[in-house]
Amino acid sequence: MRDDLRNVLHEIAGAPLMAGDTFRPSHVDSGTFKRIKNWFTGKSTPESSSSGSYPSASNPPSFIPELNITATSTGTDKKTVAILPFKNLSGEESSNFLEFALADSVITELAQIRSLIVRPSSVIAKYQGNDVDPREAGKELRAHAVLSAGFMRGGDKMRVNAQLLDVLTGDILWSDRIDADGNDILTLQDGIAQRILDGLRLELSDNEQEKLGRKMTENHDAWEEYLRGRDNFGRFIFRTLDPNDCEAAIQNFKKAIELDPHFALAYSGLGACYANRVFKGMGDPDDYTLAETAFTKAFFYDPNVVEARMLMVMIYMARGEKKKARAEIVLLEKQFPNDAVLYFVKGVINRLDGNYDESLKAFEKLSRLDPAARAVASYNRARIFIYRREYDKAIAEIEKGEKVEPDHPMLKIFRSGVYYYRGDKDAAIELMDKVIKDHPEMDGIKPLYAVYLAGAGKKDEALAQLTEDALAISKADHDMAYWVGSTYSILGETDLAFKWLNKAIKLGNQNKPHFEKDKSLDALRDDPRFADLMAKMNNGD
């Protein structure tokens, strides 16, 4: 057990813990605690009152949480838990970063438990700063239980009040107060995670217990700087897409690394910033290299940092190492079967291999594991339907995403894709022009806009989109390289078209059905080099 956690348990127990002691709070043997443990493990409990019992199959509840994702080895459904952003009850502005960051850190810790599904951080971002009914939020997130908490930080003290609520019944499964040193945020996080997991102790593997017992850093200042980085990174990814937020996160993670050069999670966060700048179409050509360098450092100190391993799969893809990427996915699926990001990566790889059905399944599971990723899943599924020329289904998917995030730029981008391939080029150009004006930093979508302009006979305008920055980023991206090649194909620049299409294949874009049917490549099909191009796909390997 961690030293800091022992201090918290000392506070609760009221007596010092000796080196060989095992802490067993008095409430462990109580009916309340047994109900929590049985709730998590799916066992029946004689202590439960009729008001707290679950509805029977013949009398189902009006709200049904996520019951169909997966089950434990004993056949019982895995429980799904949502951790809401913490509330800053003290009103101290300098502590606002803890609202998202504390919840994010608890989520990261709990996500290591295979017998528990934890809603990811992307889910909770929209609740930050809002008055939310925890039970209603739990219903919206399709969770069995929801944790809500508030904190007060003043001087050298910090207190967290937290409760775990059964979403189906409204019962409070667990409620507690944790006091600790105001600078020792790691203690608070671990204490909260430990209390939630108390009911799972009999289910944990030795490996999971070892992971939960590992201290991420000994430096409390490094941990706080890391949390500030997670808050800024979360703001960038989930709310603003503002490059300044990403840059602020980069500086936070770099400061955390200065304070603790062995801090694996800080290296992972730093790499995630660089990688996501590329993913969002606003990075520099060397961002993938910077990301890989950071991830390599993270792996040196902890080879099982989930975030870094997931994102490295995308970097393997950027290097054209799809076999390595697929092998890593197989391992990740065994180790972290409930991680939503895994299914995003699976969906992308299957799309790039032309395995459309498998890609659709992966993105659908992404949306189930992470309801906040509904828009992401929708535009990726719409993309598959565009490949299949099933435009009505593509629009239906986009509309699902728009119900959640009506202004999401990627939904607009792939709506424009439907317009273009359906033959309404003017509507496609008008919509894409608006997206680029609203998001001038997104150089990554300019090659797609160039395709639309070239297809409409606007050669000069198309070439104007292939800026130096856009082409530099395209050299490291499988989709962007394809769009550049497509643009040159339409414009009759055959040599340049084959150059960029070969690059796209090398980067992992081996979506053979789309290469064969995309009208943008019609001018190339009679060229002997096109047959050579298709032969290089080697069934996606």
C-alpha positions, 0 to 999 in steps of 0.5 A: 500500500502506498505511503501516502494512502497509509497516511489517509487511512491513518486519518480515518482509522484514528490510529497509526499503521505499523509497517506490517499492518493491514488496514481494515476499516470498521465499515468493511463488515457492515451491511453498507460495505457488503452491499457496495462490494456485492454491487460491484461484483454482481452478487446478490445481497441479503442485506439489500432492502426492497427499495434498493433491489434491482428491477427484475427482467420481467419488470425492467427499469425505465433507464438501462445502463450499458449492459451489453459491452462485455462481462467478467470471467464469471459471466456477470456484467461489468459495472460501469462507473462515471466520475464527474468533474470535482467542484471547487467549493472554496471558489479559489480560482487558482485551484480550478484546474483540479476540477477536471484534472482530479477526475481525470486522474481517478479515471486513469487509475480506475481504468487499469481494472479489467472488471470495471468499465470507467467512462473516459475523461472525454465524457465528463468535460461538458459537465465542468463548471455546471450544476449537474444532478449526478443521477441524471448525468449517470443516466445520460452516460449509461453508467451503473454508478456515478461519483460526484465530489467537491473539494476545498483547498486552503492554506496547507489543507485540502478536503474532498467530500465524495459520494458514489451513487447507484444510478438505477435506484438513487441509493448512496452506495458510499460517502466519505470525507478525505482530509490531507495536506494541501500540497499532497493531491496524489494522496487524495486521488489515491484515497478516492480511487481506493475507496471505489475499488474496495468493493473490487478487491477480491476481483483484482489480479496480482498485476492490477494490485501491483499497478494500483500500488505503484506511485507515479511520482514522489514529487508533489509539485511535479504531480500538480504540474502534471494535473495542470497539464491534463486540465489544459490538454483536456480543454484543447481536446474536448472544448476549444481546439485552441492551439494556445491551450495545447501549448500551455499543456506542453509547458506544464508537462515539460515543467513536470519532467524538469521536477521529476525526470523519471515521470512516465505519465508526464512524458506520455502527456507531452507526447499526446500533445504533439501527436494530437496537434497532428491529428487535428491538422494543426501540427508541425512536420516534426511533431510525430518525431517529438511525440515518439521521443516523448513516448519512448521516454515514457516506456523506459520508465513504465512500459504500460502507459496506456495513453502512450501505447495507444498513440504509438500505434498511430505513429507506427501507422505514420511510419508505414509499420502496419504489422507492428501496429496491428500486433500492438492492438492485439496486445492492447485489446487483451490488456485494456479491453475497455479502453475507448481509444483502442476502438478508435485505433481499430476503426482507423486501421480497418478503414485503411485496410478496406475492412469496412464492416470491422471498421463500422463495428469498432467505431460503434463500440467506441461510441458505446464505451465513450458516449462523448465520442458520438461525434467522432464515431459518427463522422468516421462511420459516415466516411465509410458510407461515403466510400460505399456510396451509401450517402443517405446512411452517411448523412444519417450518421452525421446527423447523429453526431450533430445532435450532440455537437452541432458545430463540430468541424469534422462533421461539417467536413464529412457532410461536405464529402457527401455533397461532393461525391453525390455530385453537389460540388458547389455545396461541398465547396461552400461548406468547406470554405466556411470550415476553413474560415472558422478554423484557419489553423486546420492546414490538414483539411486543405488538401481535401478542399483542394480535391473539391476545387480541382473537381469543380475545375478551379485549378488555381484555387485548388493549387493555392490550398496545397500550401507549404505547410499543408504539404509538409504535414501531408508527408506524415499523414496517410489521408492527407497524402491521398488527398494531395495525390487525388488533387494532382490526378484530377489536375492531370499532374500524373507524376505528382499524383503517383508520387503522393499516392505511393506515399499514402500507401507507404504511410498505411493507406491501403484502402483498396476498394476506395482506390479502385472506385474513387472517381478522383483517380479515374485519369490514372487507371489506364496508366501501368503505374496504377496496377503497380500501385494496387499491387503494393497494397498486399492485402493491407500488410 
